[in-house]
Amino acid sequence: MCLLCHYSCLTCRGAGPDQCKVCAKGFLRRKSLCVSKCEEGEFIVDGACFSCDKKCVTCFGPRDYECYTCAENTLTGLGYYYYGFKCMM
């Protein structure tokens, strides 16, 4: 029996958008979904979206020293400051 995959899937195990095995061209993997772009606070590695460190708004990796821009400090309500790719209090 053949399955009709969601348009974001190249191959799938069911019809829903969360049933993709491989994403279609132009889509990125975010957990069980294939999406057209990563959200703010995520970065791309090998066609998949991963979360930035909580101190980062935008980043190029998962660690607190791989930030492009810093988030607001939720403890003080003031922003972290940016120093050499790292967001600090």
DSSP file (Angstrom, degrees, kcal/mol; ACC not computed):
  #  RESIDUE AA STRUCTURE BP1 BP2  ACC     N-H-->O    O-->H-N    N-H-->O    O-->H-N    TCO  KAPPA ALPHA  PHI   PSI    X-CA   Y-CA   Z-CA
    1    1 A M              0   0    0      0, 0.0     2,-0.3     0, 0.0     0, 0.0   0.000 360.0 360.0 360.0 132.9    0.0    0.0    0.0
    2    2 A C        -     0   0    0      2,-0.0     2,-0.4     0, 0.0     0, 0.0  -0.681 360.0-143.8 -91.2 143.4    1.3    3.4   -0.9
    3    3 A L        -     0   0    0     -2,-0.3     2,-0.8     9,-0.1     9,-0.1  -0.858   8.6-136.4-105.3 141.7    1.1    6.4    1.4
    4    4 A L        -     0   0    0     -2,-0.4     2,-0.1     0, 0.0     3,-0.1  -0.881  31.2-148.8 -92.8 113.3    0.5   10.0    0.4
    5    5 A C        -     0   0    0     -2,-0.8    10,-0.2     5,-0.1    11,-0.1  -0.398  22.4 -93.2 -81.2 157.8    2.9   12.0    2.5
    6    6 A H    >   -     0   0    0      8,-0.4     3,-2.1    10,-0.4    -1,-0.1  -0.352  44.2-107.9 -59.2 150.2    2.5   15.5    3.7
    7    7 A Y  T 3  S+     0   0    0      1,-0.3    -1,-0.1    -3,-0.1    -2,-0.1   0.733 118.8  58.7 -59.8 -23.0    3.9   18.1    1.3
    8    8 A S  T 3  S+     0   0    0     26,-0.1    16,-2.7    15,-0.1     2,-0.4   0.558  96.0  80.7 -82.6  -7.0    6.9   18.8    3.7
    9    9 A C  E <   -A   23   0A   0     -3,-2.1    14,-0.3    14,-0.3     3,-0.1  -0.797  51.5-171.5-103.8 139.8    7.9   15.1    3.6
   10   10 A L  E    S+     0   0A   0     12,-3.3     2,-0.3     1,-0.4    13,-0.2   0.842  89.3   7.7 -86.1 -46.1   10.0   13.3    1.0
   11   11 A T  E    S+A   22   0A   0     11,-1.4    10,-2.9    13,-0.0    11,-1.5  -0.959  79.8 175.3-131.2 153.8    9.3   10.0    2.7
   12   12 A C  E     -A   20   0A   0     -2,-0.3     8,-0.2     8,-0.3    -9,-0.1  -0.927  39.8-139.6-150.9 170.1    6.9    9.3    5.6
   13   13 A R  S    S+     0   0    0      6,-2.6     2,-0.3    -2,-0.3     7,-0.1   0.315  91.8   3.6-114.0   2.4    5.4    6.7    7.8
   14   14 A G  S    S-     0   0    0      5,-0.5    -8,-0.4     2,-0.2    -1,-0.2  -0.952  81.7 -92.8-171.1 179.7    1.9    8.3    7.8
   15   15 A A  S    S+     0   0    0     -2,-0.3     5,-0.0   -10,-0.2    -1,-0.0   0.678  86.6  93.3 -84.9 -19.2    0.0   11.2    6.3
   16   16 A G  S >  S-     0   0    0      1,-0.1     3,-1.7   -11,-0.1   -10,-0.4  -0.249  84.6-112.4 -78.1 163.5    0.5   13.9    9.0
   17   17 A P  T 3  S+     0   0    0      0, 0.0    17,-0.6     0, 0.0     3,-0.5   0.673 117.8  57.1 -67.1 -16.4    3.2   16.6    9.0
   18   18 A D  T 3  S+     0   0    0      1,-0.2    -3,-0.1    15,-0.1    -2,-0.1   0.248  91.3  74.8 -95.3  12.3    4.7   14.9   12.1
   19   19 A Q    <   +     0   0    0     -3,-1.7    -6,-2.6    -5,-0.1    -5,-0.5   0.194  64.1 131.3-109.2  14.3    5.1   11.6   10.2
   20   20 A C  E     -A   12   0A   0     12,-0.6    -8,-0.3    -3,-0.5     3,-0.1  -0.446  32.1-179.4 -71.8 137.4    8.1   12.5    8.0
   21   21 A K  E    S+     0   0A   0    -10,-2.9     2,-0.4     1,-0.4    -9,-0.2   0.778  83.1  14.9 -93.1 -44.8   11.1   10.2    7.8
   22   22 A V  E    S-A   11   0A   0    -11,-1.5   -12,-3.3    12,-0.0   -11,-1.4  -0.996  85.5-121.3-131.3 135.6   13.0   12.5    5.4
   23   23 A C  E     -A    9   0A   0     -2,-0.4   -14,-0.3   -14,-0.3     3,-0.1  -0.441  28.9-111.9 -75.8 148.9   12.1   16.1    4.7
   24   24 A A    >   -     0   0    0    -16,-2.7     3,-1.9     1,-0.2   -14,-0.1  -0.302  52.3 -71.7 -70.4 162.1   11.3   17.3    1.2
   25   25 A K  T 3  S+     0   0    0      1,-0.3    -1,-0.2   -16,-0.1     3,-0.1  -0.317 123.9  26.1 -56.8 134.6   13.8   19.7   -0.6
   26   26 A G  T 3  S+     0   0    0      1,-0.3     2,-0.3    -3,-0.1    -1,-0.3   0.422 102.3 104.5  89.8  -0.5   13.6   23.2    1.0
   27   27 A F    <   -     0   0    0     -3,-1.9     2,-0.3   -19,-0.1    -1,-0.3  -0.847  55.8-148.1-115.4 152.8   12.5   21.9    4.4
   28   28 A L  E     -B   35   0B   0      7,-3.5     7,-3.3    -2,-0.3     2,-0.4  -0.872  22.4-112.2-117.3 148.7   14.4   21.5    7.7
   29   29 A R  E     +Bc  34  48B   0     18,-2.7    20,-3.3    -2,-0.3     2,-0.4  -0.686  30.6 176.4 -82.5 127.6   13.9   19.0   10.4
   30   30 A R  E >   -B   33   0B   0      3,-3.1     3,-2.5    -2,-0.4     2,-0.3  -0.888  66.7 -64.0-129.1 101.1   12.6   20.3   13.8
   31   31 A K  T 3  S-     0   0    0     -2,-0.4    -1,-0.1    18,-0.4    18,-0.0  -0.420 120.9 -12.9  53.5-115.9   12.1   17.3   16.0
   32   32 A S  T 3  S+     0   0    0     -2,-0.3   -12,-0.6    -3,-0.1    -1,-0.3   0.408 126.1  79.5 -94.2   4.3    9.4   15.3   14.3
   33   33 A L  E <   -B   30   0B   0     -3,-2.5    -3,-3.1   -14,-0.1     2,-0.5  -0.744  68.5-138.2-110.6 157.1    8.4   18.0   11.9
   34   34 A C  E     -B   29   0B   0    -17,-0.6     2,-0.3    -2,-0.3    -5,-0.2  -0.978  32.3-176.0-109.7 123.6    9.7   19.4    8.6
   35   35 A V  E     -B   28   0B   0     -7,-3.3    -7,-3.5    -2,-0.5     3,-0.1  -0.800  36.1-127.0-122.2 158.6    9.6   23.2    8.6
   36   36 A S  S    S+     0   0    0     -2,-0.3     2,-0.3    -9,-0.2    -1,-0.1   0.760  92.5   0.5 -77.9 -24.6   10.4   25.9    6.0
   37   37 A K  S    S-     0   0    0     -9,-0.1    -1,-0.2   -10,-0.0     2,-0.1  -0.988  77.2-103.0-157.0 157.3   12.7   27.8    8.4
   38   38 A C        -     0   0    0     -2,-0.3     2,-0.1    -3,-0.1     3,-0.1  -0.454  41.7-114.6 -76.7 156.2   14.0   27.6   11.9
   39   39 A E    >   -     0   0    0      1,-0.2     3,-1.3    -2,-0.1    -1,-0.1  -0.390  41.6 -77.8 -84.7 166.1   12.5   29.8   14.6
   40   40 A E  T 3  S+     0   0    0      1,-0.3    18,-0.2    -2,-0.1    -1,-0.2  -0.419 122.8  38.8 -58.7 138.9   14.3   32.6   16.4
   41   41 A G  T 3  S+     0   0    0     16,-1.0    11,-3.2     1,-0.4     2,-0.3   0.574 102.7  95.3  90.2  10.3   16.5   31.0   19.0
   42   42 A E  E <   -D   51   0B   0     -3,-1.3    17,-0.4     9,-0.3    -1,-0.4  -0.918  53.2-160.6-129.7 158.1   17.5   28.1   16.8
   43   43 A F  E     -D   50   0B   0      7,-2.4     7,-2.5    -2,-0.3     2,-0.4  -0.891  21.7-114.8-132.2 164.3   20.4   27.4   14.5
   44   44 A I  E     +D   49   0B   0     -2,-0.3     2,-0.4     5,-0.2     5,-0.2  -0.860  29.5 169.8-108.8 133.2   20.8   25.0   11.6
   45   45 A V  E >  S-D   48   0B   0      3,-2.2     3,-1.4    -2,-0.4    -2,-0.0  -0.967  75.6 -19.1-137.8 123.9   23.2   21.9   11.4
   46   46 A D  T 3  S-     0   0    0     -2,-0.4     3,-0.1     1,-0.3    -1,-0.0   0.860 128.3 -48.5  49.0  45.3   22.9   19.4    8.6
   47   47 A G  T 3  S+     0   0    0      1,-0.2   -18,-2.7   -19,-0.1     2,-0.3   0.659 117.1 105.8  75.7  16.9   19.4   20.4    7.7
   48   48 A A  E <   -cD  29  45B   0     -3,-1.4    -3,-2.2   -20,-0.2     2,-0.4  -0.957  65.7-125.1-130.5 149.9   18.0   20.3   11.2
   49   49 A C  E     - D   0  44B   0    -20,-3.3   -18,-0.4    -2,-0.3     2,-0.3  -0.770  28.3-178.8 -93.5 133.7   17.0   23.1   13.7
   50   50 A F  E     - D   0  43B   0     -7,-2.5    -7,-2.4    -2,-0.4     2,-0.2  -0.947  29.8-101.9-130.2 152.6   18.5   23.1   17.2
   51   51 A S  E     - D   0  42B   0     -2,-0.3    -9,-0.3    -9,-0.2     2,-0.1  -0.476  28.5-131.8 -77.5 140.6   17.9   25.4   20.1
   52   52 A C        -     0   0    0    -11,-3.2    12,-0.1    -2,-0.2    11,-0.1  -0.365  42.7 -79.8 -74.7 164.9   20.4   28.1   21.1
   53   53 A D    >   -     0   0    0      8,-0.5     3,-2.0    10,-0.4    -1,-0.2  -0.362  47.0-109.8 -59.1 150.0   21.5   28.6   24.7
   54   54 A K  T 3  S+     0   0    0      1,-0.3    -1,-0.1    -3,-0.1    -2,-0.1   0.696 117.8  61.1 -62.4 -19.5   18.8   30.4   26.7
   55   55 A K  T 3  S+     0   0    0     15,-0.1    16,-3.4    32,-0.1     2,-0.3   0.651  96.2  77.3 -79.0 -15.0   21.1   33.5   26.9
   56   56 A C  E <   -E   70   0C   0     -3,-2.0    14,-0.3    14,-0.3     3,-0.1  -0.733  49.8-174.2-100.9 143.2   21.1   33.8   23.1
   57   57 A V  E    S+     0   0C   0     12,-2.4   -16,-1.0     1,-0.4     2,-0.3   0.796  89.6  13.8 -91.1 -46.0   18.4   35.2   20.8
   58   58 A T  E    S+E   69   0C   0     11,-1.0    10,-2.9   -18,-0.2    11,-1.6  -0.963  81.1 160.3-127.6 148.8   20.4   34.2   17.7
   59   59 A C  E     -E   67   0C   0    -17,-0.4     8,-0.2    -2,-0.3   -17,-0.1  -0.939  44.2-137.6-156.3 172.6   23.3   31.9   17.6
   60   60 A F  S    S+     0   0    0      6,-2.6     7,-0.1    -2,-0.3   -17,-0.1   0.244  90.4  13.6-120.9   7.9   25.6   29.7   15.5
   61   61 A G  S    S-     0   0    0      5,-0.8    -8,-0.5     2,-0.2    -1,-0.2  -0.963  82.6 -96.4-169.2 174.7   25.8   26.8   18.1
   62   62 A P  S    S+     0   0    0      0, 0.0     2,-0.1     0, 0.0     5,-0.0   0.570  87.9  90.8 -82.5  -9.7   24.3   25.5   21.3
   63   63 A R  S >  S-     0   0    0      1,-0.1     3,-1.8   -10,-0.1   -10,-0.4  -0.468  84.1-115.2 -92.4 160.4   26.7   27.0   23.8
   64   64 A D  T 3  S+     0   0    0      1,-0.3    23,-1.4    -2,-0.1     3,-0.3   0.599 115.5  56.8 -69.8  -9.7   26.5   30.3   25.6
   65   65 A Y  T 3  S+     0   0    0     21,-0.2    -1,-0.3     1,-0.2    21,-0.1   0.136  92.1  72.2-104.3  18.9   29.7   31.5   23.8
   66   66 A E  S <  S+     0   0    0     -3,-1.8    -6,-2.6    -5,-0.2    -5,-0.8  -0.183  71.5 129.6-121.8  39.7   28.2   30.9   20.4
   67   67 A C  E     -E   59   0C   0     18,-2.6    -8,-0.3    -3,-0.3     3,-0.1  -0.679  40.3-174.5 -96.4 146.2   25.7   33.8   20.4
   68   68 A Y  E    S+     0   0C   0    -10,-2.9     2,-0.3     1,-0.4    -9,-0.2   0.733  85.0  12.4 -95.6 -42.5   25.2   36.5   17.7
   69   69 A T  E    S-E   58   0C   0    -11,-1.6   -12,-2.4    16,-0.1   -11,-1.0  -0.964  80.1-123.3-135.7 153.0   22.7   38.4   19.9
   70   70 A C  E     -E   56   0C   0     -2,-0.3   -14,-0.3   -14,-0.3     2,-0.1  -0.650  15.5-133.2-101.1 151.5   21.8   38.2   23.6
   71   71 A A        -     0   0    0    -16,-3.4     9,-2.0    -2,-0.3     2,-0.3  -0.353  38.4 -83.8 -87.6 172.7   18.4   37.6   25.3
   72   72 A E  B     -F   79   0D   0      7,-0.2     2,-0.7    -2,-0.1     7,-0.3  -0.602  44.5-114.4 -75.7 140.5   17.0   39.5   28.2
   73   73 A N     >  -     0   0    0      5,-2.7     4,-2.5    -2,-0.3     5,-0.2  -0.686  23.7-159.1 -75.9 114.2   18.2   38.3   31.6
   74   74 A T  T  4 S+     0   0    0     -2,-0.7    -1,-0.2     1,-0.2     5,-0.1   0.693  86.0  58.1 -72.6 -18.2   15.0   36.8   33.2
   75   75 A L  T  4 S+     0   0    0      3,-0.1    -1,-0.2     1,-0.1    -2,-0.0   0.905 124.3  17.1 -75.9 -42.5   16.5   37.1   36.7
   76   76 A T  T  4 S-     0   0    0      2,-0.3    -2,-0.2    -3,-0.1    -1,-0.1   0.612  94.6-125.3-106.1 -15.2   17.2   40.9   36.6
   77   77 A G  S  < S+     0   0    0     -4,-2.5     2,-0.3     1,-0.4    -3,-0.1   0.430  77.8 111.8  80.2  -2.4   15.0   42.0   33.7
   78   78 A L  S    S-     0   0    0     -5,-0.2    -5,-2.7     1,-0.1    -1,-0.4  -0.695  74.1-100.4-100.2 157.1   18.1   43.6   32.2
   79   79 A G  B     -F   72   0D   0     -7,-0.3    -7,-0.2    -2,-0.3     2,-0.2  -0.364  29.7-114.5 -73.9 152.6   19.7   42.3   29.0
   80   80 A Y        -     0   0    0     -9,-2.0     2,-0.4   -25,-0.2     9,-0.2  -0.509  35.6-123.4 -71.3 155.0   22.8   40.2   28.9
   81   81 A Y  E     -G   88   0E   0      7,-3.2     7,-3.0    -2,-0.2     2,-0.5  -0.828  17.3-121.5-106.7 151.8   25.8   42.0   27.4
   82   82 A Y  E     +G   87   0E   0     -2,-0.4     2,-0.3     5,-0.2     5,-0.2  -0.743  34.5 166.4 -95.2 126.3   27.7   40.7   24.4
   83   83 A Y  E >  S-G   86   0E   0      3,-3.0     3,-1.4    -2,-0.5    -2,-0.0  -0.878  71.0 -28.2-144.1 108.0   31.4   40.0   24.7
   84   84 A G  T 3  S-     0   0    0     -2,-0.3     3,-0.1     1,-0.3   -17,-0.0   0.903 125.0 -45.6  55.0  50.6   33.3   38.0   22.1
   85   85 A F  T 3  S+     0   0    0      1,-0.2   -18,-2.6   -17,-0.1     2,-0.4   0.434 120.5 108.5  73.2   3.0   30.3   35.8   21.0
   86   86 A K  E <   -G   83   0E   0     -3,-1.4    -3,-3.0   -20,-0.2     2,-0.6  -0.901  62.8-141.6-113.5 140.1   29.4   35.2   24.7
   87   87 A C  E     +G   82   0E   0    -23,-1.4     2,-0.3    -2,-0.4    -5,-0.2  -0.883  30.1 177.9 -99.3 123.1   26.4   36.7   26.5
   88   88 A M  E      G   81   0E   0     -7,-3.0    -7,-3.2    -2,-0.6   -18,-0.0  -0.824 360.0 360.0-124.9 160.1   27.2   37.6   30.1
   89   89 A M              0   0    0     -2,-0.3    -1,-0.0    -9,-0.2   -11,-0.0   0.445 360.0 360.0 -79.4 360.0   25.4   39.2   33.0
